[in-house]
Amino acid sequence: MVHRVAVLALEGVYPFELTIPVRIFGTAEGPDGAPLYEVVTCTLTGAPVTTSADFAITVTHGAEALRTADTLVIPPFACGVEGPREWLPAELAAALALLPPHARIVSICTASYVLAAAGLLDGRRATTHWNEARNFQQAFPEVEVDENVLFVDDGQVLTAAGVAAGIDLCLHLVRRDHGSEVANRVARLCVVPPWREGGQAQYIERPMPEPEAATTAATRAWALRHLDEPLSLAQLAEHARMSVRTFCRRFVEEVGTPPGQWLAQRRVDHARRLLETTALPVDQVAAQAGFGTSASLRQHLSATLGVSPTAYRQSFRAAATP
């Protein structure tokens, strides 16, 4: 059954983010070429809405489209602290109440204010545009705000950071629903990376390094080619021809996460691809991904995705079955 994605355009919607879901989900196809998602764009009343640009948009659906949505995506619409303070007007709250219990809810950029005002982020980890993170945290102290990531997947409620991070999150959902091969093909067709390294920290304004300063890019590429080997921090620093201290500092400046965290995530990503696309035993997947033992792989996969390697493989096969 085709997964239905509803995109809710609110007054003052940002055009770029509005079009992300239809571009990403609308490109996803099964092995037979059939679309995996149906994307509908709606407004609260079905009437046209203005955008943050110099044009308005006209849609054919009103809030009733939310009744049959499997996923709801809310793009930003001048909803930060500098925008309107009524983050959840009555008509918007009524629209959200139409969603089926199983529906996922996704915010892009400052649309996270809507989810927080609705109480959907209480006690949850979430993100928003880094420039709004402090204001957002002050407005909603019950939310655990992480300004350093591109998106947060908290199961049924997901939040993306600013602008292009909406692409990262939508690709993540395609990968979660149908596996890496489908998501990677979507990324290729849309001419975007299947995933981006690091998080928002790399985009926060900070002094630029000196032009002649060495970077960690070559070492990151080298590490990706040697994931099946034990890679210590000292080895990575030696490859980059830096001291460990300098390497760690440069790495965080460029990527936004510490080297160990980055490496562990790349190993998990590789393990997921192997579980999805091969029939290798779990212990061989663990070895090729650099975890050494199946127990270590199980621990990392459980911490990242909440499932065991066997359960992940079974879930992917079930999702991939027409």
N, C-alpha and C positions, 0 to 999 in steps of 0.2 A: 504494500500500500504506500502511495506517495506521501511523503512527509510534508505537511502544509506549514509554510512560514508566513506569518503576517508581519508586515512592517508598518508601524504606526507613525504617520507623519503628523506632527503637531505644529501649531502656529509658530513660524520662524524657524522651521527645520533647516538644518545645514544640508545642502544638496549633495555634497560628496558622500557623506556618511549614509544618507538616505539610499543611495544607489548601491552601496556595498553588498547588502544581502542578495539582491537579485542577480548581481554579477557573479558572486561566489556560488551561492546555492543553485542559481539557475544554470550554471555551467556543469554541475555534477551529473554524471550519467552512469548507469549501470553497464555491465558487460554487453548487453544487447542494445545499448544506445538510448535506452529509455530514461527520461528524466527521473532523478531520485527525489526532487523537491518541487513543490508548487509554491511560488512566491506571489503573494498578493499585497499590494500597497493600499492602505486605507487611512482615512481621517476619522475624527470622532463623529462627524455627522455625514460624511460622504461629500461634503462641499469642498471646494478648492481652499487651499491654505497658502499663505505667503511663505517665502523662504528667506533665509538670511542674505540671499543674493537679490538681484533686481528682477526677479520673476516669481510667479506663483505656479503651483502645480495643481492639476486636476486629476482626481482618482474616480474609480467606479465603485468603490466599496466604502461603507461606513463602519462603525464599531462592531456591527453584527458579524464582521469577518473574524473577530476574535473568538467567537463561539466554537469554531472548528479548527482553531490554530493548534498545532503541535509545538510550535516555537513562536514566540513574540519577540520582535526586535524593535527597540525604541532608539532611534537616532537622536543626537543632541539637537536642541532647539532654543539656544540662549537661555539655558536653565541654571546657570551657575549663580554664584552670589551676586555677580554684577548684573544678572538678568532678573526676570520677574521672581519675586519671593514666594509666589503661590505655586509651589512645586507640585501639588496634587489637588487641582481643582475638582469639584464634585463630579463633573462630567467625565473626567479622566479616571477617577476612582471607580465610577460606575462601569466604565469600559473594561478596566482591569478585572472587575468582578465577573465579567462574562467568560473569562478564560476557563477552559476545562481544567480539572485538577492535575492532569498529567503534564500540562503545557510547561515548556521551559520559557524563562523570561530572560532576555538579554538586553543590557544597556550598552550604548557606545558613548564614550566620553562623558560629558556632564549630564547625560540622561540618567546617570546613576542617582542623581538627586530625586528623581521620580521614584525609583525603587526604594531608596532610603526613606522617603517621606511616607511611602505605603507600608513601611515596617518590614519589607521583604529582606532587608539586609541586617536586621537586628541580630547581633551575636555572630554575624558572618564576617569572613574576610572578603574585601572588595577593593576595587581600584577605580580611579577616575583620572582625568588629565592631571599631570603632575603640578601644573600651575594652579589647580583648584584644590589640591589634596589637603592643604592646611585648613582652608575654609570649610571644606566638606567635613573634615574631622571635627571641627568646632561645631558645625551645625548638627552633626549626628555622632555624638560621642559613643553611642552604643555599637557603632560599626567599627570593625578592625580594618583600617585603611592601609593599604600597601601601595605606595606611590612609585615603587621601584619596578613593577612588573608591567608587561604589556596587556595582560588580561588575567582574570581569576575565574576558574571553573569551580564553583561550589555546588556542583550537581545540577539542581533544577534552576538555580539562579546564577547568572554569569554576567560579569562586568568587564568592559574593555576600556583601556586608557584612550588617549586622544586620537582622533582622526584615523590614520592608517592602522592603528591597533585593532580597529573593527575588522579589517581584513584578516589579521592574525587570528582573531577569535572565531570568525566564521569558518576559516580553514580548519581550525581546531575542531569545530563541531562536525564538519564533514569527515575529518579523520576519526573522530570519536564514533560517528554513526556508521561509517563505511570503510574505514581503514586508510592506511597511508597511500596506497596506490591510487585510489580515487582522489584523495586530497592533493597528492602530488601532480596528478594530471590537471586538476582544476588550476593549481598554481601555475603550471606551465602555460596553459591556455590563456590565463589572465596576466602572464608575464610578471609574476611576483614570486618572491622566495617562498618555498613551502613552510618555512619557519624562519624567524629572525632570532639571532643570538642576543642574549641579554635582555634588558628591560628598559624602562623609561629613564633609568639613571643616566644612560648614555646620551639622552637628549636634553637633560637639564642644563641650563646655561652655566658654563664654568670656563675658566681660562683655557685657551687652546694650548696643547703642548708645542714645544719648539719644533719647527719644520724638520729639523735634522734628527729629532728624537726617534729612537727605534720603536717599533710597534710589535704587538704580539700576534699579528695576523698570520704570519708564516708559521708560527708555532701552533696556533689553533688549527690551521689546515693540516699540519703534520700530525697533530694528535688525532684528528679525525681519521687519518689513514692508519693509525696504530691503536685503535680502540681495544683490540684483542690482547694488548700487552699491558703489563702493570706500569702505569705512568705516575711517577712521583712528582711532587712540586719541584724538587731539585732538578729532575730531568727536564721538566718543561722550561725552567729558568735557564738551565745550561743550553738548551736548544736555542733559546731566544738570546743567548749571550748576555744575560743580565744577572744581577744578584737576585736571590729569592725575594728580598724585600722590594726591589725596584720592579721586578716582574709582576708581583701581586698588585702593586699600586697601579702600574700601567694597565694591567688586565682589567681591573675594576673601572678605570677611567674609560677604557675603550668599549667594554662589553656590558658593564653594569652589575656584574655578579663576580664573586670570587672564583678563582680557577677550579677549585675542587667542586664547587656547586655546578659550574658550567660543565665540567667533564662528566659528572654523575648524570646530568640530564641528557647529554649526548649519548651516553651508554644506554640509558633507558630508551631513548628514541630508536637507537639501533636495535635493541632487543625487541622492541615493539614491531619493527619492520620484519625482523626474522620470524617472530611468532605469527605474523600475518601472512607472510609470503612463502614460508618453508614448512616442512614437516620435521625439522630437526628436533631431536629430543631437547628437553629444557636445559639439561646440563651442558649440551653443546651450544645452545643459544647463550647461556651464561658465559661460557668460555669465549665465544666470538665477540661478545659485547664487552668483555673485560671485567666481568664481575667475579670470575674465578669459579664460584660454586653456585649451584642452583639455589641454595639457601640465601646467598647474598642477593641474587637476582630477585628472588621472591620478596625479600625485605625491601629492596628499593622500589620494585613495582607496586607493592602494597602501599608504601609511603606516598608514592606519586599518584597512583590511580585508584588505590583502594581495592585492588583485586590481585589474585595470584597469577603467575604466568599461564597456568592451565586454564583458569577461568577466563583470562583475557583472550586467549586463543579461541576458546569456545564461543565467547561473546562475539568476537569478530566474525567467525564463520557463520554464526546465526544471523548477524546483521547483513552479511554479504549474500545470504541465500535469498533469492527472489521470492 
